[in-house]
């Protein structure tokens, strides 16, 4: 795996929370931040796909959302 080194800056209190969360999860700060970014990118991709679907088929109804929630819990 190829790794690129990035320099990131965070507000001090956020940096402390990141370090604490990484430590409690047994990850390095880099791994913790990478996981968080990966999660955010997946959410953004899902949001884009939903937008494309809605553009073609119309807005997702509350009834459809309830059916999906029920299956996820199921």
C-alpha positions in Angstrom: 0.0 0.0 0.0 1.3 3.4 -0.9 1.0 6.1 1.8 1.0 9.8 1.4 1.9 12.0 4.3 -0.4 14.9 4.9 -0.1 17.8 7.4 -3.4 18.6 9.1 -4.3 21.3 11.6 -7.0 21.1 14.1 -8.3 23.5 16.8 -6.7 22.5 20.1 -9.7 21.1 21.8 -10.6 19.0 18.8 -7.1 17.7 18.5 -7.2 16.6 22.2 -10.5 14.8 21.6 -9.1 13.1 18.5 -6.0 11.9 20.4 -8.2 10.6 23.2 -10.6 8.8 20.9 -7.8 7.3 18.9 -6.1 6.1 22.1 -9.3 4.6 23.5 -9.9 2.8 20.2 -6.4 1.4 20.1 -5.6 3.3 16.9 -2.9 5.8 15.9 -4.2 9.3 15.3 -3.5 8.8 11.6 -5.6 5.6 11.4 -8.4 7.2 13.5 -8.6 10.2 11.2 -8.3 8.1 8.1 -11.3 6.0 9.3 -13.3 9.1 10.0 -12.5 10.6 6.6 -13.4 7.3 4.8 -16.7 7.2 6.7 -17.4 10.8 5.6 -16.6 10.0 2.0 -19.0 7.1 2.0 -21.7 9.3 3.4 -21.1 11.9 0.7 -21.2 9.2 -2.0 -24.5 7.9 -0.6 -25.9 11.4 -0.5 -24.9 11.9 -4.2 -26.5 8.6 -5.2 -29.7 9.4 -3.4 -29.8 12.8 -5.1 -29.4 11.1 -8.5 -32.1 8.6 -7.7 -34.5 11.3 -6.5 -33.8 13.4 -9.6 -34.9 10.5 -11.8 -37.7 9.1 -9.6 -38.9 11.9 -7.3 -38.3 12.6 -3.7 -38.2 9.6 -1.3 -41.4 9.6 0.8 -41.7 9.3 4.5 -43.5 6.0 4.0 -40.5 4.7 2.0 -38.1 6.0 4.6 -40.1 4.2 7.3 -39.9 0.9 5.4 -36.1 1.2 5.0 -35.7 2.0 8.8 -37.8 -1.0 9.6 -35.7 -3.3 7.5 -32.4 -1.9 9.0 -33.7 -2.6 12.5 -35.1 -5.9 11.5 
